Amino acid sequence: MMNEQTAVKAPPSHICDPVSLEIIRGAIAAAQSEMEALIERTAISAFIREKKDFYTALFDGHGTMAVGSMVPIFGDMTRPVLEKFPAETMQPGDVYWYNDCYGSYGAISHSNDQVLLAPVFRDGRICAFVMSWAHFADIGGLRPGSISPDATDIFQEGVMIPVTKMIEAGEVNQAVLDIFHRNSRFPDQSIGDMRALMASVDLGTKRVGEILDRFGPDMMADALAQLLDRTRRLVRTKLAETFDYGTHKFTDAIDSDGHGNGPFRMRFALTREKGTDGDDHFIFDARESDDQAPGPINYLMNKGVPGMALGLFYLGGDPSQVCNAGGPNALDEVLFREGSFLQPKYPAPLGLRGLTAMRMISAMCGLLNTGGGEAPAANSAYVVNIMRGEFRNKAGELEPYLLADGIGVGYGARATADGIDAVYFVAQENYPVEFLEAGYPVTMRGYGVVPDSGGAGKHRGGCGIVREYEILAETTMCAIRIDSVQNPPWGIDGGRSGRHGVAIVNPGTPDEVVLNPLSDGNMLKKGDILRIETGGGGGHGHPYDRPAERVLEDVLDGFVTEAAALELYGVVIKNDELDVAATKSHRADRPKVGRFYRQEYVDALV
């Protein structure tokens, strides 16, 4: 049998031949998936185990991300470790830990996120690093859950861990772990989740070690270098195809910081120019973005984030490509302004940075579209509902509880397809009803999609979710995070904006209260009903260009109401049959298109 390392002759400049390259790529991806599966199966807290708010990655021997997860909001994870603990001081069995946002230059962007990083040695040298990362439920701070719209500095968002050697040559520093867990209101969850992360990096070092044993450090290093270069070249080629020479700009905004301030505008620019070396230079500039916020919507944006977001768009889910630092490396310069809400000064609060990061993704799509790309319309920012209080257990004793329920939203329509309905973020999932009712003092009275929440268009924006909770706890304090009320998710080329979300206590009763969309301290009592509707994504293309049969399918499936079918799409539904007409058009002189007609036909029909 021919050895896979010699089956295809490699170019003289490469040690790793194309066949071995693909084998190594697949082996690394398999190791990454196995690390993530271990976290999912062994973690304790719901946000990790059920929501799947965790990631893993592999880095080459220099600390450059070679294989990562499809998450465009995190940055250079190894730099803070290597600055404090140079590679020559590391040894087999070491594991490093941090959650310090400012100390990591925004590599992680709020304090609940814990990072573990371990070097992988062969032949006396570091050949790779493996990383596991997860969101911990509570690390102290102002309120249970450590995330609150009320926060005004990062000290109110829990304990901060600078880069620390958690394990030295296999020996665990239990004292530092004890300090960390002591700061959690739910230490059993904290202990279990940390053990899951530790097990994951241990597994990662073993699996990557097996790859090194099979192919050798030199071939492994060359394979990772080729994967990085392949992604970088692809992204730079796509950037040149999208953006002409000159500067392209896009502005988007989030509503508020929860303290009465806002809107906060993020202003992005991408410049393509010829460098002195004759090559194209691509410069990303966010310096014109608004000043930092008193409230916790600030996003300490790592310099690797813009390139990662662009890279993920161009990779487009292609399984033959690899998510790695090739995306960030494709940009020649990334510019931020210190003191802006995308580069806030310490100790500005960062806990709700997810809201800003989600709007950042939409803004990057808008920037791509200004250059001629076919990026999706804007998405809603996933909604977070944090409930904490006390309930009576089976023994009749009061017991604290913490429910952090991240709820899916609608994503923007694409040039060739509808937006995705009811998605939280990336591979993360909405809590099942059975899980919520079994684990928390709530009853779910309703759960489904919100009709008409997706922006109308030739391709419809994704719809949001409705959840209706009946409170069974004795006392509950609720924090809510909803954005895009004042600045709804925009559509493209005639597509309508997505609808915003809302949170209502005791809807339809004399006691009805509409909650501030970004607020904390909302007190609920036993028997109250909390209804949350999340927003939808923007539409793509004129609604009259949507095939009538698809409008009917949406109505029958509950995504669009009959009234909206007529008002927005010009489709009259009668006895489950279609009579098609156009109502008010965005373009008064719009010609007849297929089975769609103008206002005169509607008047005669109705």
C-alpha positions in Angstrom: 0.0 0.0 0.0 1.4 3.4 -1.0 2.2 5.7 1.9 -0.1 8.8 1.9 2.9 11.1 2.5 4.4 10.1 -0.9 1.3 9.3 -2.9 1.5 12.7 -4.7 4.7 14.5 -5.3 4.9 17.8 -3.5 6.2 21.0 -5.0 9.8 21.6 -4.2 9.0 24.4 -1.8 6.6 22.3 0.3 7.3 19.4 2.6 3.6 18.4 2.8 2.1 17.1 -0.4 -1.5 17.8 -1.3 -2.9 14.5 -0.2 -1.3 14.6 3.2 -2.4 18.2 3.5 -6.0 17.2 3.2 -5.6 14.3 5.6 -4.0 16.6 8.2 -6.8 19.2 7.6 -9.4 16.5 8.2 -7.6 15.1 11.3 -7.4 18.5 12.9 -11.0 19.3 12.2 -11.9 15.9 13.8 -9.8 16.7 16.9 -11.5 20.0 17.2 -15.0 18.4 16.9 -14.1 15.8 19.5 -12.9 18.6 21.9 -16.3 20.4 21.5 -18.3 17.2 21.9 -16.5 16.5 25.2 -17.4 20.0 26.5 -21.0 19.6 25.5 -21.3 16.2 27.2 -19.5 17.1 30.5 -20.2 20.7 31.3 -22.8 21.5 34.0 -24.3 24.9 33.3 -27.1 25.2 30.8 -25.5 27.9 28.7 -22.7 25.6 27.8 -24.4 22.2 27.8 -27.7 23.2 26.1 -27.0 26.5 24.5 -23.6 25.3 23.2 -21.9 28.6 24.0 -18.3 27.2 23.6 -15.6 27.0 21.0 -12.3 25.3 20.4 -9.4 26.1 18.1 -5.9 24.9 17.1 -2.9 27.2 16.6 0.4 26.5 14.9 3.7 26.6 16.9 3.9 30.4 16.6 0.4 30.9 18.0 -1.3 31.7 14.7 -4.8 30.3 14.5 -4.7 27.4 12.0 -8.2 25.9 12.5 -11.0 27.7 14.4 -14.7 27.9 14.7 -17.0 30.0 12.6 -17.3 32.8 15.1 -16.5 36.3 13.7 -16.3 38.1 17.1 -13.1 36.8 18.7 -9.5 37.7 18.0 -5.9 36.8 18.6 -6.2 34.3 21.5 -2.5 33.4 22.0 -0.9 36.8 22.0 -1.8 37.7 25.7 -0.4 34.3 26.8 2.8 34.5 24.8 3.5 38.1 26.0 3.4 37.0 29.7 4.8 33.5 29.3 7.3 33.4 26.4 7.4 30.1 24.5 10.9 29.2 25.8 9.5 29.2 29.3 6.7 26.7 28.5 6.9 23.0 29.1 4.7 19.9 28.4 1.7 19.7 30.7 1.2 23.5 31.0 -2.2 25.1 30.7 -2.9 28.8 30.7 -6.1 30.6 31.6 -7.6 34.1 31.3 -10.8 36.0 31.0 -9.3 39.5 31.1 -10.9 41.4 28.2 -8.6 44.5 28.4 -5.5 42.5 29.2 -6.2 40.3 26.1 -6.8 43.3 23.7 -10.3 42.1 23.2 -9.4 38.5 22.3 -12.3 37.7 24.4 -14.8 40.5 24.8 -16.8 40.0 28.1 -15.7 38.5 31.4 -18.0 35.5 31.5 -15.9 33.9 28.7 -13.1 31.7 30.1 -10.1 30.7 27.8 -7.8 27.7 28.4 -4.7 27.3 26.2 -2.2 24.5 26.2 1.0 24.0 24.2 1.7 20.7 22.3 5.3 19.6 22.3 7.2 17.1 20.1 11.0 16.7 19.8 11.5 19.3 22.5 9.7 22.1 20.7 6.2 23.7 20.7 4.5 22.4 17.5 1.0 23.7 18.2 -1.4 25.1 20.8 -5.0 24.0 21.5 -7.7 26.2 23.0 -11.1 25.6 24.7 -13.4 28.5 25.5 -16.8 28.7 27.2 -19.3 31.2 28.7 -19.6 30.6 32.5 -23.0 31.3 34.0 -21.9 33.4 37.0 -18.6 34.8 38.0 -19.7 37.3 40.6 -20.4 41.0 39.9 -23.4 43.3 40.3 -26.2 40.8 39.6 -26.5 37.0 39.3 -25.4 36.0 35.8 -22.7 38.7 35.9 -24.3 40.5 32.9 -26.6 43.4 33.6 -27.7 46.4 31.6 -27.3 48.3 34.9 -23.5 47.9 34.9 -21.3 51.0 34.6 -17.8 49.5 34.8 -16.3 46.1 34.2 -15.7 45.5 37.9 -19.5 45.1 38.2 -19.3 42.2 35.7 -17.4 39.7 37.8 -14.0 38.6 38.7 -11.2 39.2 36.2 -8.4 36.7 35.6 -5.3 38.0 34.0 -3.2 35.4 32.1 -2.4 32.7 34.7 -0.6 29.4 34.6 -3.5 27.2 35.8 -1.5 23.9 35.4 2.3 23.7 35.5 3.8 20.6 34.0 0.7 18.7 35.0 0.4 20.2 38.5 -2.9 22.1 39.0 -2.8 25.4 40.8 -5.9 24.6 43.0 -5.6 27.8 45.0 -6.3 30.1 42.1 -9.2 27.9 41.0 -10.6 28.1 44.6 -10.5 31.9 44.5 -12.3 31.9 41.1 -15.1 29.5 42.2 -15.5 31.3 45.5 -16.6 34.4 43.5 -19.5 32.5 41.8 -22.9 32.5 43.3 -23.3 29.0 41.8 -19.9 27.4 42.5 -20.9 23.8 41.6 -21.7 24.9 38.1 -18.4 26.8 37.9 -16.4 23.8 39.1 -18.1 21.4 36.7 -17.7 23.7 33.7 -14.0 24.3 34.4 -13.4 20.6 34.6 -15.0 20.2 31.2 -12.7 22.8 29.7 -9.7 21.3 31.3 -10.6 17.8 30.0 -11.2 19.3 26.5 -7.7 20.9 26.2 -6.2 17.7 27.6 -7.9 15.7 24.9 -6.8 18.3 22.3 -3.2 17.9 23.2 -3.4 14.1 22.9 -5.2 14.2 19.5 -2.9 16.8 18.0 0.0 14.8 19.4 -1.2 11.8 17.6 -1.2 13.8 14.3 2.3 14.9 15.0 3.4 11.4 15.7 2.0 10.2 12.4 3.3 13.0 10.1 6.1 14.6 12.1 6.5 18.2 13.3 8.0 19.6 10.1 5.2 18.3 7.8 2.6 19.4 10.3 4.1 22.9 10.4 4.2 23.1 6.6 0.6 21.9 6.4 -0.7 24.5 8.7 1.3 27.2 6.9 -0.3 26.1 3.6 -3.8 26.2 5.1 -3.2 29.7 6.4 -1.8 30.9 3.1 -4.6 29.3 1.1 -7.3 31.1 3.1 -5.4 34.4 3.0 -5.0 34.3 -0.8 -8.7 33.4 -1.2 -9.9 36.3 0.9 -7.6 38.8 -0.8 -8.7 37.6 -4.2 -12.4 37.9 -3.2 -11.8 41.4 -1.7 -10.3 42.5 -5.0 -13.3 41.1 -6.8 -15.7 42.9 -4.4 -14.1 46.3 -3.8 -12.9 48.7 -6.5 -10.1 51.1 -5.8 -11.1 53.8 -3.4 -12.9 54.0 -0.1 -16.2 52.3 0.6 -18.3 53.2 3.7 -21.3 51.9 5.7 -22.9 53.1 8.9 -25.2 51.2 11.2 -26.5 51.9 14.7 -27.7 50.3 17.9 -30.4 52.0 19.9 -29.2 52.5 23.4 -26.8 51.5 26.2 -29.6 51.0 28.7 -28.8 54.3 30.5 -30.7 56.7 28.3 -27.8 57.2 25.8 -27.8 56.5 22.1 -28.1 55.7 19.4 -24.5 54.6 18.9 -23.3 54.5 15.3 -20.6 52.2 14.0 -19.0 53.7 10.9 -16.9 51.3 8.9 -14.8 52.0 5.8 -12.7 49.7 3.6 -10.1 51.2 1.4 -8.4 49.5 -1.5 -5.3 51.2 -2.8 -2.0 50.4 -4.6 0.9 50.1 -2.2 4.4 51.3 -2.8 5.3 47.7 -3.5 2.8 47.6 -6.3 0.4 45.2 -4.5 -3.1 45.9 -3.4 -3.5 47.2 0.1 -6.7 46.7 2.0 -7.3 49.0 5.0 -10.3 48.6 7.4 -11.1 51.8 9.4 -13.6 52.2 12.2 -12.2 55.3 13.8 -15.3 57.4 13.0 -17.5 55.3 15.2 -19.2 57.0 18.2 -17.7 57.5 21.6 -17.8 54.8 24.3 -21.0 54.3 26.2 -21.6 54.6 30.0 -23.6 51.4 29.8 -22.3 47.9 28.9 -22.8 47.8 25.1 -19.2 48.7 24.5 -17.3 46.1 22.3 -13.6 45.9 22.7 -13.0 44.8 19.1 -9.8 42.9 18.5 -7.9 43.8 15.4 -8.5 40.3 14.1 -12.3 40.6 14.1 -12.9 42.5 10.8 -10.8 40.1 8.8 -12.4 37.1 10.4 -15.8 38.4 9.6 -14.8 39.1 5.9 -13.1 35.7 5.7 -16.1 33.8 7.0 -18.3 35.5 4.3 -16.0 34.6 1.6 -15.4 31.0 2.8 -19.2 30.7 2.6 -19.4 27.4 4.5 -17.2 25.6 1.9 -16.1 22.4 3.7 -12.9 22.3 1.7 -11.8 25.6 3.2 -10.6 26.3 6.8 -11.6 29.0 9.2 -8.3 30.4 10.4 -6.1 33.5 10.7 -5.9 33.8 6.9 -8.9 36.1 7.0 -7.4 38.6 9.5 -4.0 38.3 7.7 -5.7 39.3 4.4 -6.1 42.9 5.7 -3.0 45.1 5.6 -4.2 47.5 8.3 -7.0 47.7 10.9 -7.7 51.1 12.5 -9.7 51.9 15.6 -10.0 55.0 17.8 -9.4 54.6 21.5 -12.3 55.9 23.4 -14.9 54.9 20.8 -17.5 52.3 21.8 -15.6 49.8 19.6 -12.3 50.5 21.4 -13.4 51.7 24.9 -11.0 52.8 27.6 -10.6 50.6 30.7 -12.7 50.1 32.8 -15.8 50.6 30.6 -18.4 47.9 31.0 -18.5 45.2 28.2 -21.1 42.7 29.4 -23.7 43.3 26.6 -21.1 43.4 23.9 -23.0 40.6 22.1 -25.6 43.1 21.1 -23.0 45.3 19.4 -21.2 42.4 17.9 -24.4 41.2 16.2 -25.0 44.6 14.8 -21.3 44.7 13.7 -22.0 41.6 11.6 -24.9 43.4 9.9 -22.7 46.4 9.3 -20.0 44.3 7.7 -22.6 42.9 5.4 -23.6 46.4 4.5 -20.0 47.3 3.8 -19.7 44.3 1.5 -22.8 45.4 -0.3 -21.5 48.9 -0.9 -18.6 47.3 -2.7 -20.8 45.2 -4.9 -20.8 42.0 -2.8 -24.0 39.9 -2.3 -24.0 39.8 1.5 -27.3 39.2 3.4 -29.6 41.9 4.7 -29.3 42.9 8.3 -30.1 40.4 11.1 -31.6 41.0 14.5 -29.4 40.7 17.6 -30.3 37.7 19.6 -32.4 38.4 22.7 -31.1 37.6 26.2 -33.6 37.2 29.1 -32.0 36.7 32.5 -34.3 35.8 35.4 -33.0 35.3 38.9 -34.8 34.9 42.2 -36.0 32.3 44.7 -38.4 29.4 44.4 -39.7 26.8 46.8 -38.2 23.4 46.3 -39.9 20.1 47.1 -39.0 20.5 50.8 -40.7 23.9 50.9 -37.4 25.8 51.3 -36.5 28.9 49.4 -33.7 28.2 46.9 -32.0 30.6 44.5 -32.2 30.1 40.7 -30.6 31.7 37.7 -32.1 31.3 34.2 -30.2 33.0 31.3 -32.3 32.3 28.2 -30.8 33.4 25.0 -33.5 33.5 22.4 -33.2 33.1 18.6 -34.0 35.8 16.1 -34.5 36.2 12.3 -31.4 36.6 10.1 -31.3 38.7 6.9 -32.4 37.4 3.5 -29.8 36.5 1.0 -29.6 37.3 -2.7 -30.6 33.7 -3.5 -32.6 32.6 -0.5 -34.7 33.5 2.5 -33.2 34.5 5.8 -32.9 31.8 8.5 -35.7 31.7 11.0 -35.4 31.4 14.8 -31.6 31.2 15.1 -29.7 32.1 18.2 -26.0 32.4 17.0 -23.8 30.2 14.9 -24.3 26.6 16.1 -26.0 27.5 19.3 -29.5 26.4 20.1 -32.7 27.6 21.8 -33.5 25.9 25.0 -36.2 23.2 24.5 -39.4 23.6 26.4 -39.0 20.3 28.3 -35.5 21.4 29.5 -36.8 24.8 30.7 -39.7 23.3 32.6 -37.7 20.5 34.2 -34.9 22.7 35.3 -36.4 26.1 36.3 -39.5 27.5 38.1 -41.3 28.4 34.9 -44.1 27.0 32.7 -43.9 27.7 29.0 -47.3 28.8 27.8 -46.2 29.4 24.2 -43.3 28.9 21.9 -43.2 29.5 18.2 -42.3 31.9 15.4 -43.6 35.5 15.2 -45.6 35.9 12.0 -44.6 38.9 9.9 -41.5 39.6 11.9 -39.2 38.9 8.9 -38.8 41.7 6.4 -40.9 41.3 3.2 -39.0 40.8 0.0 -38.4 38.6 -3.0 -36.5 36.7 -0.4 -38.1 37.0 3.0 -36.1 37.9 6.1 -36.0 35.2 8.8 -38.7 35.3 11.5 -38.1 35.7 15.2 -39.4 33.7 18.1 -42.2 34.2 20.7 -41.8 32.7 24.2 -44.4 33.1 26.9 -43.3 32.2 30.5 -45.5 31.7 33.5 -43.5 32.5 36.6 -43.6 29.9 39.3 -40.9 31.3 41.5 -41.7 33.4 44.6 -39.6 36.3 43.5 -37.9 37.1 40.1 -35.8 39.9 38.9 -35.7 40.1 35.1 -33.1 41.7 32.9 -34.0 42.0 29.2 -31.8 42.8 26.2 -33.6 43.7 22.9 -32.2 46.0 20.2 -33.2 47.3 16.8 -36.4 49.0 18.1 -35.4 52.4 16.8 -33.0 51.2 14.1 -34.7 48.0 12.7 -32.7 45.5 10.6 -32.5 46.9 7.1 -33.5 45.2 3.9 -31.8 45.3 0.5 -32.9 46.3 -3.0 -36.5 47.1 -2.1 -36.7 44.5 0.7 -38.5 45.7 3.9 -36.9 46.0 7.3 -37.3 43.3 9.9 -39.7 43.9 12.8 -38.2 44.6 16.2 -38.8 42.6 19.4 -40.8 43.4 22.5 -41.1 42.1 26.1 -44.5 42.4 27.8 -45.6 41.4 31.3 -49.2 40.1 31.6 -50.1 40.9 28.0 -53.8 41.7 27.3 -54.7 42.3 31.0 -55.2 45.5 33.0 -51.8 44.8 34.6 -50.0 44.8 31.2 -46.5 46.4 31.3 -44.2 46.8 28.3 -40.6 46.5 29.5 -37.8 48.8 28.5 -36.1 46.8 25.8 -32.7 47.2 27.5 -33.2 47.1 31.2 -32.7 45.3 34.5 -34.5 45.3 37.9 -37.9 44.3 36.4 -39.6 42.6 39.3 -42.0 39.7 38.6 -44.1 37.8 41.0 -45.5 34.3 41.1 -48.2 33.8 38.4 -47.0 36.7 36.2 -46.8 36.0 32.4 -43.8 37.3 30.6 -44.1 37.3 26.8 -41.0 37.9 24.7 -41.1 38.4 20.9 -37.8 38.6 19.1 -37.1 40.5 15.9 -36.7 39.4 12.3 -34.2 39.9 9.6 -34.4 42.3 6.7 -35.8 41.3 3.3 -33.9 41.1 -0.1 -35.5 42.3 -3.3 -38.9 43.8 -3.9 -41.8 41.9 -2.2 -43.9 41.8 -5.4 -41.2 39.7 -7.1 -41.7 36.9 -4.6 -43.5 34.0 -6.3 -47.1 33.8 -5.2 -46.9 30.1 -4.3 -44.1 30.9 -1.8 -46.2 33.5 -0.2 -49.0 31.0 0.2 -46.6 28.5 1.8 -45.5 31.2 4.2 -49.1 31.9 5.2 -49.9 28.2 5.6 -46.8 27.7 7.7 -47.5 30.6 10.0 -44.6 32.9 8.9 -46.8 35.5 7.2 -50.4 36.5 7.9 -53.1 36.8 5.2 -53.2 40.5 5.9 -49.5 40.9 5.3 -49.7 38.7 2.2 -52.0 41.3 0.7 -50.5 44.5 2.1 -46.8 43.7 1.5 -46.8 41.1 -1.2 -49.9 41.9 -3.2 -51.2 38.4 -2.8 -54.9 37.8 -2.0 -55.5 34.4 -0.4 -59.1 33.1 -0.7 -60.1 29.5 0.1 -56.4 28.5 0.0 -56.3 29.6 -3.6 -54.2 32.5 -5.0 -55.5 35.6 -6.7 -52.4 37.7 -7.2 -52.3 41.5 -7.3 -50.0 44.3 -6.3 -50.9 46.9 -3.7 -48.9 50.0 -2.9 -45.6 49.6 -4.7 -42.3 51.1 -3.6 -42.0 52.1 -7.3 -45.2 53.7 -8.6 -44.3 53.0 -12.2 -43.4 49.3 -11.5 -44.4 47.3 -14.6 -46.4 44.1 -14.7 -44.2 41.2 -13.6 -45.4 37.7 -14.1 -48.7 37.2 -12.2 -48.3 40.4 -10.3 -50.4 43.4 -11.3 -50.8 47.0 -10.2 -53.2 48.8 -8.0 -56.0 49.1 -10.5 -56.4 45.3 -10.5 -56.5 45.1 -6.8 -59.3 47.7 -6.6 -61.3 45.8 -9.2 -60.7 42.5 -7.4 -61.4 43.6 -3.9 
